């Protein structure tokens, strides 16, 4: 039996009766003919389709549709469903869902709807639709109990996996599922639980994978294999647009176990991230050791293209600085409020500064990898991806298979940071599988990950502010130069700025005369999505500069910020939405109270502040730092966030602490540099992530209570961490760091 209930445009809820008597509920597109996975019909929990399953013994299976890259989606999304279901969480099993795709008129239909991780929209999207899946299952269970007992359904209540009658009798869900699966669902959306009745949402829960992770039992894509798969390793051209000049394969093929040597190259007219990142030569072998030995024996030479051979990160930076010092027209005027010239005539003080940030790599813990099997009419992949639907598009283009003939499994992902929103490594694996007509297990190394990445572009910011007679910032002129991450990705030229700067970023809307200009830089270096961009690089410049304004005015940096923010109010944002100044003021108050900011001037250590907002979420950091000779100690870090309603406080706290540490690490040490078009960093010794000794012992996280609809938080704590640290360092050392990485610049200036 199946039925339909209104959910949202082209979305519906399904109810299916399993052959084992289970109740199966799922979400899909309204025109999708969704098959029932065999596992949902029996006792095998190894596979799970787009459904909630309640078995006759009362066990509940819930599928997590978005990949979990460490963001906690595998816990938070199922708890949203379990809350409306009134499930007993101790009897819930969570299984990651692979790609959900069917076909309609030869075109893909996404049976799970949203399937994307690390972009800050998993929770908001889930809150909008996943609750209905749990609510429908609970409604069906309640109706089954009402019909059995002859009692009105509204007199029954559900609690922790049981239906309770007015006289206290308790009926476990398992005893009702067979009858429930035969009931037609209603034709209108079901009412959802009142927040005061929540027992799971807002309550702390450990990560559902935590035990498996700490005991080494978690299965990542890199652990997957087929018995007949060949291992493929690559050597890639140092220049993304270079070419293979010569190759001698005989020594590699002489290695025992080596099967084939295959050159591959990026497809013409295919956007970056959807094809191989650079020309490469793959060695395919029966095992990893043979493949690596064969790779070491390859004799080859690469040839650069004319436009990339001269690429130099130092020259690009110098070009950016020179460009911002001229009066040349920007590539895009992002925002222009008021009249800067008129404000200049009222100037009491003029303040300006330039901030420089390096190119960065993603440095994911799990290297790029992909396991692929291509049969005559079927493709099966195991992929660590943040966006299964985009991975599907790469496979479909290369194979021409029908949408439903491409199966993609997505286990727990060993870190994404935006790198796995691109699928060059998937394209490489499929190309190789086609070339050898066998399953292929592609494996990158960490060194390749640094040398062949879609980098975050280096940035230069020049900011000028005009302060009036009442210490008010009456004008703000900000120029930014960078190489857009969207270049070549099918984005209109007049929107390339959107990956680099935000039209609504602070202090837009707070200063009457405000201008933001973006200057696009040309570069042949690959670029792509990066965690927290475009907010991270801009927040470092903006929040550092506000601290410099405070120093110029000889006042408490908190006072300067409060004056700039003004009274609690709603400010319309360009493109829609509102900036809630009250919520931003609140997170600032929370961190300053916790760190005892009132002592900032007399503290023997330095203290720094920063705040930011992203898509309706608000964050503030307060950092205490100390200098011991030329050694920096981050003594204390406090972070407050307001993300609306919190699904899992423990998970959110971990996400905020992790993002803070990630931001501090990116600020302290690493930088990607290139000369003659070649990346200079070849391993973590050249690209040092922060050591435990460099980072704080703890990040104190404060979650601001709020009953608004939840917003995303996967990178919310990234933007304000680094500027808060730099501002604290200034007070601890009297050195203003305007250039990252921080430690290199600090030691240069001390």
DANORQUI-V766833 format. One line per field, one symbol per residue. ss: DSSP state (2 for helix, 1 for strand, 0 for the rest). psi: psi as a letter, one per 40 degrees, with the letter a starting at -180 (. if undefined). A space follows every 50 residues. Layout:
BEGIN
ss = ???
psi = ???
END
This chain:
BEGIN
ss = 00000111001111111000001111111000000002222000000000 11110000011111000000002222222222222000222111110000 11110011110000000000022222222222222222222222222220 00222011100111000001112220222200000000000000222000 00000000022222000001222000000111111100000011111102 22200001111111000000000000000111111002222222222011 11100000000022222222222200000001111110022222000011 11111110110000000011111110011111100002222222222220 00222111100100000022200222222222222200011110022222 20001100111111111000001111111111000000000022222220 00000000000011111111000000100000002222222222222222 22000022222222200001110000011122222222222222002220 00000111111111001111111111110011111111111100000022 22222222222222222200010110011000000000000000000011 11100000000000000022222222222222200000100222222220
psi = iiiihhcihfiiiihihideeihhhihaieehghihhddeeaehedihaf ihhhideeihhhhhdhiheeeededdddddddddefihdeehhhhhhahh haihfeiihheebhghieeeedddddddddddddddddddddddddddef ihdeeiiihfeihhideeihhiddeeddddeehhiieiiiiiiideehed heiihihdeddddeeeehhideeiiideiihhiihihdhdfaihdiihed ddeehhehdihhiiiiiifhiieeiidiiihihhieidddddddddehhi iihiideddehhdddddddddddeeifiiidhhdigiagdddddeehdih hiihhhiiiiidfidhihihhhhhadfhhhihhgiegdddddddddddde iideehhhhgahhghdeedeeifddddddddddddefiihghhiiddddd egigihiiihhhhhihhadfeiheihhhhhhihheehefehideeddeed ihdeiifhedhdghhhihhhihiehhiaiiheiedddddddddddddddd ddefihdddddddddaihihhiiheiiihgddddddddddddddefdeed dehdiihiiiiiihfeiiiiihhhiihgbehhhhdihhhhihfahhdgdd dddddddddddddddddddihhiihfehhdheiedeghihidddiidihh hhhhhheiiiiiedededdeddddddddddddeehhhehiiddddddde.
END
